[in-house]
Amino acid sequence: MALTPVEIRHVKLRRSFFGYGRAATDRLHEEIVESFEEVWRERADLQDKLERMESDIARYRDLETLLRKTLVSAERSAQELKDQARREADVFLTEAHAEARLIKQQALAEREHLRGEASRLGVVAVDVEQFRTLLDEERRRVLDAIEYLHKENPGSIRDETQDETIDNHLAETATATLDREIDYTLEENSENVLAAIDAALQRIQDGTFGKCVNCGKEIGEERLAALPWATLCIDCRRLEERR
Ligand SMILES: [Zn+2]
């Protein structure tokens, strides 16, 4: 078995006549050699182990450095990505806000426009039907009146006058003529009213009914109710009367 250095130090060799006993000395020498050989082997093994561990450590250090670098660069790129994403998000948000404002403005303008249009169409649509009925009734009334006047006075004033004979009584003639002239005036008025009614009905067809032909403003509903074929608003009518 191998001896430790302490054991070697305490080995006592029996003395003989010629000094240390040969056999014991040889045995001790052999054991010391074996011990050294064993220590040497262990030392070599440990040396190998140490070298392996040192190379492992070097490799781990490299690995650590690499990981650290990778980590740092990953962190950096993550930060850069985050920053870029934030910048892009900011730009996107700004654009979206601007877009939203524009859309909202357009929508509000459109709503105002539609509201105006709807109220205009709504009011006019209801009124137009009312006034169309009113104008149709008035038209029938005027046509009846014209027909009646035609029946009363066939022919024209001129014809009647020419047909008058000298024999006729002067007063009679004068009265008859006056009556007929009144009727003709009525008929002429009726024709004018009929033309105005037809023009008003045409304006309903054209979608311009209820608008002053002079200034384009709405003719008041009360005025239209009183005179459905009115072409001028009250202001323009008054201006015309003053002239
Ligand atoms: Zn007007």
Residues whose N, C-alpha, C, O or C-beta is under 5 A from the ligand:
A	BS01	ZN	C212 N214 C215 G216 L232 C233 C236
